[in-house]
Amino acid sequence: MDAAGLAIAVTGCVLKLVGFSIDFVDDAKQVYRNGATNRNTNLAIVASSIQDATKELEHQLDESMKQHQERNMDPIEKDIRALATRAAAIGNELGSRLKRVSDDPKSKRKAFKTVVCGMWDAKEIERIEKQLDGIRNEMHLRILIDIRKLIKGSHSDEYQRMVSTLEHTTASLTESKEDIATAMDLLSQIHCSIKEIHQSFTVTPTPRKHIPELTTEDLSRKTYKVGQQQAEDSILSCLWYPSIHDREESIEMAYYRTLNWIYDDPKADDKSRTWDNFSDFLTSETSMYWITGKPGSGKSTLMKFINEQPRTEELLQLWAGDKEVFSASFYFFYKGSDEQKTELGFLRSILYGILSRKKGLIPVVFKERLVAALEGTRYNEPTLPEVKRALLRLFRDSSHLCFFLTVDGLDEFDPAVSLTHVTSVIELTKTLSVFNNVKIVVSSRQLPEFEQGFEACPRLRIHELTRHDIHHYATERLESHRYMNTLIKRDPVNSRALIESVIEMSCGVFLWVRVVTQSLLQGLTNRDTIHDLQQRLEGLPSDLHDLYKVMLERVDKRYCSQTCELLQLVYHGILEPPGRLSALGLWFAEQADHDVVIRTETGPINDEVVDDHVDEIESRLKSRCLGLVEIQSGPKSIFNGSNSYIVDENFTRAMVVFLHRTVGEFLRGSIWKEFTKVHCRPNFNPRESLLRSSSLLIKTYRPRGQDDWSIISSLIFDLGIRARNMEANNEEIDPELLQDFDSAMAIHLRRNDYLRDAEDRNGTATAHWSKYFFREHERLYKIIPPERQYRYPREDTQPSFLSFAIKIGLGQYVVGQVKTHGRGILTKQGLPLLGHALCPHDVKVLTRIKIVKVLLDYGSDPGQKFGGMSVWAWFWHMLYYRFAMDTKLTYCCPGWVLNAVETRIFSVMRLILMAGAEPNILIPWISYPEREARGQWYYCTPLAALGRLREFLSDDDFIEEEHHMVLGYDERLRRKRLDELVFEIEKVIGLLKERGGVRNEMEHGKVPVSQAVTTPISIIKNPGFWLKKPFTYLKIIGKARLGDS
């Protein structure tokens, strides 16, 4: 016998055994529920029926094994055989117990109630019933899908009729006793027919019995107590629920002339946009299409657009040919009623949508309910198994029709209410797509379960495809306002730039665009300028917080703690300096504790390990953070000053980003704070985790060659900034962690000599690695030509890890080291530690005034010499030279002054002066605005420099004319900032005067006799000229000598 015949034979035997067993179990349940059965039950007949059915099944299993010895067993046959074996075990258990009763003369005289209660308790009966239901339901699906696949290859009409009868029989096994009896007769006929077919392969053919089918005509012969119309309406009323159309009606229509690209050919479209051809899907035999995208990107709007477009019907008709097409849709909605977010509600909605338009299908789909309604029996609402069977029956028995289903928002399915998992819905949609007369479009976010479930489906990512729609929407909405047209005529460039900003900032989230344009329209009504509108755009609070709140509420309770910690890591990793976080870095931050960092050896990480970590963290983000965080590829090259370097695909290019900037705003709110209080571990410190991650990124770095320092420097900088973030929040840094990082960098330096400067590559590396990290800063000490009297000294600054910590701004770490090891650690060769504190590589590090104060409190001397100049003099020289090109307030004001209040530079000056610094050193300065040769600089005393600076900052006309971009457009805030600067300057001027400071301004060749100081110099307009042409610079300054007063 072929595989199809064997499968039908085994299935028939299983259903026969299950039917007899269910019949007995139902009687046993009545005993426990009512105390008696509603019929006379003959134990001997029951026992004999179950035993015979079990033997018949076991015989059929033996026959199938003999057949399989001659050929390989099909996987479908294996599954059916496994089900049959389970059924036989139940049959043997029931049969053996009943046999003992029927063979016992005493038991024969006992009532059925007494026998049942003596042999089984209620729980056992319930257990057996669940097992039988499970086998019956699973066999039903096997009939619908697997066995039908087998019979397709047999081309047997007889098999087709048998399978159709098997399916009807399976559904009737839970109905009335009469239906079960009829089903048993049909199964017996199938068994006889199978035997005849089997004999026909070896013996001459004989006429086969025709197997009667249950048809709707059989039902129509019953006596109706109510009219057919009323019966059908009663079934529809059971499927309907009040919120059945609420979600669809709440979705706004697509904006005019948007989303039409869905029917275009992707190959003919802009090359920057790619998706699987949706029109081809509608006209071809492909059965399922997946629309995915970010929350708020317009998935639901697109689904509604597809449902309502005549173009969809036209293309579907090309697929259906002469057949009629029926469409139905469902929109999951997490915030809606129970029916709107469950599998049962979804199936009821689909059935109602189709049957309400084609009532003639009701007798096909709900035969049993229709009979009950005709007889006046009142049915409860349908159960999930019932509506599943009904939908499968609808598609199977309506091959003369075609169906188009759209299911939106699968990610809004609520398993807590549905009591099923979302994978059940995914599998159901895939099962429905097996039917040749069904097409399904589903939409969801890109969560792991959907990616896995729909990986073989054609798809599109809507947030990648709506840039033109967003541009069209924003442009038309804004230009519909009369005042916007006025602004466009007045300032077309910035007006268009405003719209482009909306597009760029939206990240494909159409919902956000709607909120933004509404706010901008309000600004236009208020007659805001383009600058005002841009500020409104940049500072606009988000209305997406409700969406994010719902997403948090939907996090699986098992994952709440992980969600809390992941979002905190991303928040602090992205929104705090340095403002970037790689996927690998996030994996390290989440997974690595202190011991892991210390134990990890310094050496390159394996490519495969990197890929695994990135894939893992991406999946975890999708499942734990529900789309609020995603991973994007960064640029192939990262620019670091004037140097660009190529970065590895996953090591640093795969960057973690928020879905939208409004997520960061949401995580600052009270809702998020409450969430962290409830779900976050008490000892969890996201900043410390990020610091550990930075250390691991450095320890596992994979050398590439000449670009290495650019990459490593970026990683070191990130580590230093993250350490500073901890100190800024009064969080203690583990010294062992920093010392381990220091050791790792020393190993990198030894192993890769190209990390060092060429002059240091020969021989053993003795310089501390931070010398090369601050390479450009170090060169400022050496850039002048080698004649001793004209140059800065070529003495080595001899940096150490403590000087690195000082330069980076780790004040608490320095204090801790001094307390632990004593003041002796502050003494070093080369540039004194106070010099490192006063000559930072980053002017903003001067906010760490605590470091300067600590060093001065422990006895550091601002007059200590290095290379012939005091540390105090180096402070002024480095401020000027390091930021010579940063003269944003024209040539008359150095760039560092702009940050003077924030960086507390003037406070540092006062501290040093109070520690005994010389007030009348000569310092480099810039020319004053009244001089004809702007850009000239010269030497003067601090009092002269600060006096002129005060005069400059007090000149309102000069500021108003040229410096709005630097000090801001708001006159009140600009004036406040200037007043703060002038106030700080005046405090330093007052202290200089107290300590004997004088105001000397020295032009070229005019040096006061009273001062043995450097001759002032006049240089060309470009302040950086001396850096590029040192020998020309040497000729200009002549034999001038640089030093202290």
N, C-alpha and C positions, 0 to 999 in steps of 0.2 A: 504494500500500500504506500502511496506517496505521502509526503510530509503533511499536506493539507488534510488528507483523509484521516491520518493518525491523530492530528491535532483536534479535528472535529469529534472523533470518536472518544478521545480522552476527555475533552471538555464536556461532552454529553454525559459521560459517566460521572464526572465530578458534580455536575449540576443535579443529576438525579439523586446522588447521595446527599448533597446539600439540601435538596428539597425535602426528602424524607426526614432528615435530621431537624430541619427548621420546623417541620410539621409537629414533630414530637416535642421540641423545646417550647413551641408556642403553647402546647397543651400543659406542659410542666409549669410555665409561667402563670397560666390561668389558675392552676392549683394554688400557687403561692399568693396570687393576687386576690382571687375570689373564693378560694376554698374548694372549687370544683371546676370541671371543664364544661363547655357548652355542648358536648356531644359524648357519646359512649365510646371509650377508647379501648380497643382490644390490644393488650400488651403483646400477645403472641404475634399478632399481625405486624405491629410496629417493629418488634425485634427482628422478625423475619425480613421485613422490607429493608431495614437498615443493613442487616447482615448480607442480604443478597446484593444490594447496591455496592457495598464495600468489596465483596468478592468480584463483582463484575468490573469494578474500577481496577482492582489489583491485577485481574486477568488482562485487562487492556494495557496496563503498564508493562506487564511481562511481554505482551505481544509487541509493544512499541520498542522494547529493548532488543528483541530479536531482529526487528527491522533495522535498528540502528547499528547492529553488528555488521550489516552489509553496506552501510553508508554512514557518513558523518552526521551527527545530530545538529540540526539547525539551532541557533541560539534561542529562537522563539520557542521551539519544542522543549528546550531545556527549562525555560521559565514555566511553561505550562506543566511540565512533568513535576517540577518542584511544588507547584500549587496542588497538583493531584496527590502528591505524597502527603502533604499536610492534611488534605481532606480525608485520605484513607486512614490516617492516624486517629482523627476524630471519630470516623465511622467505627473503627475497631474498638475504641474506648466505649462508645455508646452501645455498640452491639454486644460486647462481652458482658457488660453489666445487665443489659436487658435479657440476654440469654439465660443468665443465672436465675433471673426472676421467672421467666417463662418456663424453664425446665423444672422449677420447684413447685410440686403440687400444692404446697401451702400458700405460696405466693400467688398462685393462680386465683385462689379464692379471695385474695385481698383486693380492696378497692385501689383504683389507679392512684388516688390521692395518697394512700398509705404507702404504696410502693415508692412513689416519687419522693415523698418527704423522707423516707427511710434511706434512700440511696444517694440523694443529692441535696445539698443546701442551696439557698437562693443565689449565693455568690457563685457557686459552681455553674449553675444554670446560666447566669449572666455571662460568665467567662466563655462558656461554650457558644452562647449566642453571638458574642462579639467575634469569636474566631470564625464562625460560619458566615457572618455578615462580611468580615474582611475578605474571606475567600470568594464569596459571591461578587462583591464589588470589584475585586481585582480581576476576576475572571470576566466580568462584564467589559472592562477596559481591554482585556486581551482579545475578546471577541471583536470589539469595535475596531481595533487597530492591528494587532499582530496577526490574528487568524485571517483577517481580510487581506493582509499583505500576502500571506501564503497562498490563498485561493486565487489571487490575481494571476499567478503563474500557471494555474491548473486549467484555466479557461473552461471551467465546468459550471453550467447553469444550476445543476443539482446541488453542488457545493454552495453556491450563492444562496439558494433557497434555504438550505440547512442552516447556514450561518444567520440568516435573517430570523429564522425560527428560534435559534439559540438565544439571540439577543432579546426577543420578545419574552422568551421563557425566563431568562435571568431576571427581568424586571418584574415578572408576575410571581416570583417565589416569595415575596413578602406580602402578597395581597391575601385574598380570601382562600379558604380551604378548597373551594371549587376551582379557583384558578390554579392552585398548586396541583390538584388532581389532573386537570387538563394538561398542565405542563408536563407531568410525569408521563402521560400517554404520548405526548409529542416527542419526548426524549426517547421513549421506547421505540417509536417509529423511526427516529433518526438512527438509533442503534441498529435496527434491522436493515435500514437502507445502506448504512455504512458496510455492514457485512456483505450485502448483495454487491455493492461496488467492489469490495475487496475480492469477492469470488469472481467477478467479471474479468479481473486481470489474469486469472488462471483457468477459468472455465468459460464456456460459451455464454455470451451475454443473455440476460433474462430481463424481462420488463421490471422496472423499478417502481416502487410505490410513490405516488405523489404525496408530498408532505403538505398538509394544509397550513395556511398562514392565517394569523389573526389579522383581520382587515377591518377597516372602518365600517364596511357594510354590515359586518357581524354586529357591531355596536348599534347601528341604526335600526336593527330589528327589535331592539328592546322597547319596552313601553315607556314613553316619556311622561314624566309628571310635570315638567315645565318645558317651555319652548326652547328650541335650539339656540336662539339668539340670547335668551336670558342665561342659559348655561355657559355660553362662551363669554358673556360679559362677566359672569361670576368668576371665571378663571382669570380673566384680565385684571379684575379687581384684586385678586390675590397677589398678582405680580406687581401691581402699581403701589407706590408709596408717595407721600406728599412732597418729598424733596427730590423726586426723580429727575426733574429738569432744572433744578435751582442752580447748580454749578454751571451748566452750559449757558444759561441765560445771564449769569453774572459776568461772564467773560465778554469783554468789549470786542466789537467788530474790528477787524484789521483796518488800519488807517488806509485811506484812499491811495491806490497805486503802490501799495506795499505787498510783499510776499508773492507777487506774481512770478518771481523767479523759480518757484517750486516746480513749475511745469516746463522750465527751460532745459535745454541740453547743457549739462555742465561743461562739456568739451568746448562748446561755443561761447561759454561765458568767460568772464575775467579769470585769468589763470591763477589769480590769488585766491579764488574761491573754488573749492572742490566738494562734491557730494555725489552719492549714487543716484542715478537718473530716476526720478520719481515717476515720470510719465511712462518710462519703460516698465516700471513695476506695475503700474495700473493696467497696462495692456498685455503683459506677458503672463506666463504661468507661475511666476514667483509669488509666493503666498503671504509673505510677511515683510514689513518695513519698520525700521526703528528710527524715531526722531528723538534726539537727545540734545542736551544743552544745559547751561547754567540756570540756576533759579532766577526767575524774572526775565529770562531772555526771550520769552514769547512762544514757548512750546504750545501752551493751551490755545493761544490766539491762532497759531498756525493750524492746529488740529481743527478748530472751528471753521477757519477759512477753507480748509480742504473739504470739510463736510458740506459747506454751503455753496461751493463754486460749481456752476454748471459744467465747467471744463472737466471736473472729476467724473461726473456722470457720463460725459461723452467718451472719455477714455476707458472707463469701466465697461461701457457697452461694447467697445471694440474687443475687449477680453471675453465678455459673456456671449457675444454673437446674438442668436435669436432668443436667448433666455432672458427672463426678467431679473433685474438686479434690485435687491432690497438692502437698504443701509440702516445701520444702527450705531449709536455711539454711547460712550460712557466716560464721565470725567470724575476720577477719584478726587476726593476733597477731604483733607485731613481735619479741617476745622468744621466740617459739616456734620450731618446726622450719621448714625451708625451705618445706615444703608449706603451712604456716600463714600465710605472708606473700607468696605468689606467685600469679600468675594461673592457673598450671597447677593448683596445689593447690586453688584456689577452684573451678575447673570440674570437677575430679575429684570433689570433695566433693558438689557439686550433682548431678552425674550419679549418683553412688553413692546419694545420698539418695533419688532418684526411682526408679532402676532396681531397687534392692534391695526396694522395695515393690511394684513393678510389673514383674516380670521379663519379662512378655510384650512389653515395649517394646524389649528388647535386640535382637531381630532387625531392628527398624526402625532403631535407632540405630547398632549396630555389626555391620552385615551382614558386612563383610569379616573382622572378628575372629571372628565366630561361625563362619564357614566354616572359618577356620584352626583354631579350637578343635575343631570337629567332625572335622577331618582329622588332628588330633593335632599340628598345628604350634604351636610355642611362640612367643608374641609377647612383645616387650619392653613396658615400661610405655608408655602412650600419650603421644604428643607433644602440644604445645600446639595446633598446627593441627588435629590429629586430634580432640581433645576439643572444640574450637570447632565443627568441622563436625558432630560428634555432637550437641552441644546444639542447634544450629540445626535439624538434622534432626529431633530429638526434638519440638521445638515446632511445626515446620512440618507434620510428618506425623502429629501427634496432635491434630488439630483437634477430635476428639470428647472431649478431656480439657482441663482447666484446670490451671494451675500458679501457685503462689504462692511467690516467692523472697524471702528476707531476707538481706541482705549487710551485715554489721556491720564497722565499723572500717576503711573504705577508706583512711583516713589512715595506717594501720599497714602498708600494702602496702610491700614493700621492693624497689625497682627494681634494687638491686645484685644481689640473689639471683635475682629473677624474670627479669632481663635484658630486661624490657619496662618501659615507663613507665606510671604510674598512669592517664594519659589513655587507654591501651589498655583498661583495665578500665572506665573511665567510658563509653567509646564502645561497649564490648561490652554493658554493661547497657542502654544506650540502644537498641542494635540489638535486644536481646531484647524490649524493651518495645514494639517495633513489632508483635509478634504479638498478635492480639486475645485469645488464650487465656492470656496471661501477665500477672501483676502482680508488681512488684518494689518492695521497701522497702529503701533503702540508708541507712546512717548514716556520718557522718564529722564531723570538725571543720570549722570554717568557713574552709577554706583557699581561695586564689584559684581553683585548678583545679576544685574541687568547686562553688564558687559559679558559675563560668562553665558548667560541665558540666550542672548541675542547676537552672539559673536559671529554667527554665520549669516546674519541678515544684512541686506543692504541698509544703509543708514545715512543720516546727515546730522551735523552738529550746528544747530541754528545760530548760536552765538558767533560763529565764524562766518556767517553768510548774510548778516543783516546790516552791514555797514552802510550800504546804499540806502536801505530803508530808513535807518536812523537819520542819515543826512537829509533825506527827503522829508521825513517827519519834522525834524528840528527846524529845517529851513522854512517850510511852509507855515508851521505853527508860529514861528517868530515873525516872519515877514507878513503874516496876516495882521499884525499890529501896525497901525499907521506910523507910530513913532519909530519903529525899527527901520522902516523905509527911509525915514529922515536921517537916522544915524548912518545907514548904509551910504547915502549920498554924501554925508559929511565926512565919514571916515570908513571907506569901503574895505581897506586892508584889515583893520582891527575888528570890524564887524564880521567879516568872513572868518577871521581867526577865532572869534568867540564861538561860532557854530562849530568850527573844527575842534575846539577844545571840548565841547559837549560830546562830540563823536569819540574823541580819543579817550576821554575820561569814563565813558559809558562801559567800555570793555564788553560790548555786545549785550548789555543788560537793558532791554527795552523799557522795562518797568522804571528803572532809574531815570531814563531819558524823559519819560512822561512827567516825573516829579520835577526834574530840573527845568523843563520848558515852562511848566506852570509857574514856577518861581520867577523865572526870567520875564515872563509876560507880566507878572505883577510888578516887577521892577520897571518895565517899559511904561506901565500905567503911571508909575510914580515919577516918570521922566528921568530915570537913572541914565548916567553917561555910560559909554562903552566900558570905561574903567570901573565904574560902579557895578556894572553887570558882571564883569570878570571877577571882581571881588565877591560878589554874591554867589557866583558859580563855585568859586574855590572854597567858600565857607559854608556852602549849603548843607544843613543837617539832612540826614536821610529819613525817608519815610518807609524804608524797607525793614525797619527794626522789628515790626510785627512778624514779618516773614522769618527773620532770623530767630526770633523767640520761639516760633512754632517749630523750627528745625531743631532747636535745642530740646524742646519738649519731646520730640520724637526720637531722641537718642535712646538706643537700647539701654535699659538700666544696668546691664552688665558692663557697658562701655562708658558710662557717665564719667567715671574717674579718669579714664584714658582720654576722653574727649576734653575734659577740663584741662588736663595737663598738656595735651597737644596744642590746644588753642592758646594757652598761656605761653608755651614755647614759641609759637609762631608770632604771637603778639609782641613779645619782648624781642624776638629775633629780627622782626621786620620794622616795627615802629620805634624802636630805640636804636641809637647808633650802634653799629655802622649801617644799619638799615638794610641788611641783606642776610639771607639764610639759604644755604643749599639744601637739597634733599638729603644728601649724605650727612650733612651737618645736623639736620633734624633727627635722622636716625640715631646718630651718636648721642645727641642730647637726650633722646627718650630712653635709649637702651643702656647707656654706659654710666655706671656709678664711679665713685672715687677709686675703688680698688681696680676696676677694669682699666681705667686710665693709667694708673701706676704700673700695672702688670703688662700693658701693651708695649711690645718692643718697637723701637724706632726702625721703620723699614717700610718699603712701598707696599701698599695694599693691592691685592689681586684684582684684576679687571672684573672677573666673574663675581667676586664678593661685592664689589661696588655696585654692579648691576642688580644683584640680588637685594642688597640693602635699599636701593632706590625703588625697585619694584615693590618691595615690602612696605616701605613707608608710604608710597603712593596709594596702595590698597588700603592701608590703615587710615589714611586721611579720608579716603572716600567713604569708608564704613563708619568711622568714628566722628568725623567732622561734617559729614553729609553735604559736601559741596561747598562749605564755607571757605575751605582752603584747597588749593590745587597746586600742581607742579607744572611749571612752564620752562621751556628751554631758554636759557639766557643767550647773550651774544657770543659768537664764536671767538671774538677777541674782546678783551676788557682793557680799557684805557686807564693807565695809571700815570698821570702827568703827561709827559711827552712820549712815554713808552707804551706800546701795545703788545699784547702777548696772547697767544692762542691757549685756550683752556680745554681740558678734557670734557667729553660729552656729559658724563654723569658725575665726575668728581666735583666740579664747581659750576658747571653750566646748568644743570637741572636745579632750578631755583624754586623755592616755596613762595607762593604769593597768596594773598587773600582773593576770594572771589571778586570782591569789589572793595574800594576804600571804605565804604560804609560799614563793612564788617568790623574794621578797626574801631570805628566810632561806637558801634554797638557794644564791643567788648570793654568800652570805658564806662558803660552805663550800670545802673543799679541792678538790672535783671541779671547781668553776667556776674556781678559781684555776689549776688545771692546764690547763684549756681556754684561758684567756686567755694563758697562757705560750706555748702552741703556736700560737695563731691570731691573736693581736692584733699589730698593727703596733707596732714598738718606740717610735715617736715619737707614738703616739696618746695624747692627753690628754683624757679625757671632760669634765673640769671646764672646761678651756679652751674646748672645743667648745660647752658649754652657755653659757659667758660670751659667746662670739661670737653665739650664738643670741639671747640676751637683748638684745644690742645691735641685732641686725637686727629683732627684734620692735618695738623702739622706733623705729628709723629708718623702718620701713615702716608705722607705725601710721596708721590711718585715722580722722581726727577725726570725732566724732559731735556735739559740742556741749557742753552744760553738764556732761555726765558725764565729760568727757575726763580731767580731773585725777585722778579716782578710778581710772580705768583705767591712765593713764600712771604714776601713783604706784605702783600695784601692780607694773608692769613695771620701774620704776626700783628698787623695793625688791628684786625678784627679782635684778636685775643686781648690786646691791650685795652681796646675800647670796652669790651665786655667786662673786663676786670674793673675798669673805671666806673661802669654802670653799677656794679655791686657796691663799690665804695660810696658812690653818690647816694645810694639808698641805705647806707649804714649796714651793709651786709659784709660779714667777715670773709676774707679770702683765705683758703687753706694754703699756707706757705709751701707745703710739700707739692702742691699742684703746680705752682709757679716754678719751683726748683726743678721739677720733672720736665717741664717745658724748656727750661734753660739747658738742661742736659741733652734733650732731644735736638735742640738747635746746634749744640756743640758737635753732636754726632753727624748731623747733616753737613756741617762745615768741614769736618775731617774727611768725609766720604766723597765730597764733591768740591774739588779745589777750584772749579770755575765759579763757585759762589763768592770767592774772594777776589779782591782787586789783583790786577796783573803783578804789581810790585810785591804782593804778599804770597804768591802762589808757589814760589820755590822754598823748599824746606818745610819744617813743621809749622803748622798753623798755631800761632800763639795769641793772636788778637781775639778779643771777644767778638762773637757774631754780631752784636749790636752795632759794632763799628760799620758794618756793611749795610745794616738796616737803615742807619742814619747817614748813609753814604754822602748824599748831597749836602747835608748839614756839616759833616766832617770836612768836606772840601772847602767850605767857607773859611776854615782856619788856614788853608794852604794855597789859596788860589793866586795870591800875589807872587810876582817873579822872585827868583831866589836871592837877589841881593839883600843881605840881612837888614840893612838900614831902611830898606823901602818896603819890607814885606811883613805880613803877619807870620808868626813863627811856624816852622814846620814840625814843631814838637807834637808828638802823638798825644791825643786826649786820653788814651788808655781807658776806654769805657769798660764797665762791668755790668753785671745784671742789676746791681743796685742803681747805677746811673741810668740804665734802661728804665727801671721802675720810676725813677724820678722824672725822667723826660716824658714818659707816658702819662704821669700824673697820679701814681698810686701812693698817695700820702699815708693812708692808714697802714699799708704794707711796710713803708719805710719806718714809721713810728714803731710798729711791731718788731721789726728787725733790730732797731736800736735798743728797745727794751729787752729783747732777748739776748743780744750779743754785746751790748755796751756801745759806748761812743766810739770805740776804736774802729768800727766798721765804716765810720764816716771819713776816715783818713785814707787817701789813695794817691797814687802817682798820677801825673798828667793834670788834666783839668779838674779842679776841685768839684765836689758834688754840688756845691752851691752854684758853681758855674753851669753845670748841667741843668740845674733848676731854673736859672735865670736866662739861659740861652736855648729855649725849647725849639724843637723842629716844627711845632705847630703853635701859633700864637694863642689859640684857644686853651691850650694846656695851662696858661697862666691863671685860669680859674682856680687851680690847685694852690692857692696862696698858703694853704696849711703846710705844704712841703717846705716852702721858703721859711715860714715862721719856725717850723721844727728845727731846720738846719741852723738858723740863727740862734735859737734858744740853746742848742747844743754846742754853740761856740764857733760856728763857721764865720769866717772873716770876709766881708765883701771887698776888702782891700788886698786880699791874697792874690799874688801875681801868677799869671800863666802866659808865657811867651812875651813877657815884658809889659803886659797890661794887667790892670786889676780886674777882678771878676765884675765889679761894678761898671768899668769901662766896656768890658766885653758885652755886658747886657745892652748898652746903648748901641754899640756897633752892630750887634747881631740883629737887634730890632730893625735897624735901618737896612742893613744889607740883605737880611733874609726876606724882607718884604719890600725891597726897593721897587719891584715892578707892581706892587699892589697899592698904587697911589690913586685911589678912587676919587678922592676929593681934590683933583688936579694935582699939580706938582708941589703945591704949597702945604699939603697935609699928608703925612705918611698913612698908608693903609691901616696900620695897626690901631690908629686912633679911633677908627670907626667901631672897633670892638673894645674900646677902652673901658667902658662901663661894665659890659658883660664879663670881660676877662680880668677886671680888677687890677689892671696894669698900674694905675696910679697908687693903689693900695700897696702894691709890691714896692714901688719907689719909696713910699713913706717908711715902710719897714726897713729897707736897706739904709736909708738915711739915718733913721733912729739907731741903727746898729753901728754907726760910725763911718759911713761911706763919705768920701771926699765930695763936697758939693760943687767944686769948680773944675771938674774934668772937662776935657774937650770932647765933644760928640759930633758926629756927622749930622747934617740937617739939610733941608731943601730950601730953595730960594723963596722969597716972599712975592706975593702977586704984583707988588708995585715995581719990581725989577723988570727991566726990558727983556732980559734973557731968561725967560721962564725955563724951569728944569735945571737950573744951576743949583749946586749944593756946596756947602762950605762947613767949616767947623765953628762951633759956638759952645757956650756953657749951657747946662740944663735950664738955668733960669731964663736965659735969652730965648731958648727954643720954646719953652712952655709959655713964656710971655707972648711971643708972636702967635703961638697956636691959640691962645685965649682970644687974642684980638681977631684972628681969622674966624673962629667959631661964633664970635659975637656979631659978625657982619651979616645982618639979615638980608640985605640986598644981594650980596654975593652968593649966599646960600640959595635964595629964591631963584636966582638966575640959572644956576648950573647943576644943582645937586638934589633934585627931587627924588631921583631914582635911588639914591643912597640913603637919605634920611626919611623917606616916606612922603606920601601926598597929604596926609592928614596934618593940617597946620598945628593943631594942638599937640599931637603926639610928637611931631617934629621939634616943636619948641621945647617940649618937656625933655626930649633926649639931649638937645643941645644944652639946656640948662644943667642937666646932670653932668655932662662932660665938663662944662666950665666950672662947676662947683668942685669936682674932683681935682681939676687942674689947679684951682686956686688953693686948695689944701696943700698940694705939693709945693707950690710957689711959696706959701707962707712958711713951710718947714725949711725950705732952702734958704730963705732970708734969715730965719732964726739961726741957722748954722753957718752963716757967713757967705752965702752964695752971692755972686756978682753976675751982672748981665753984660757979657762980652760977646760981640759979633765980629768975627775976623774974616776979612776978605783976603784974597790972594796977595801974599807978600807983606801983609800988615799984621805983625804979631806983637802984642804988648810985651814990653821988656820985662815987666814984673812976672810974666809967666813963661817958664821953660816948657813950652807945649808945642804940639805939632803945628806947623805952618798951615793955615787954612788953604783950601784949594778950590779952584773954580773948574768945573768940569762941563762937558758938553751936555746938550739937552737930554739925551737919553740916559736915565739913571743907571741902566744896566750896561752901559758902554764899557765900564771898567772890568766887567765880568768877561766880556767877549774879546777885548783888545787890551790885555794887561800891559804890553810894552808901550803902546801909545799912551796909556794912562801913566806909565812911569815917566815918560818925557814931560808930561804936563805937570806932574807934581814936583819935578826936579829933585832936589836933594832934601826934600822935607822929611821930617822925622815924626813917626807916629808913636805916641806914648801918653803917659799921664802928666798932669800938671805937676 
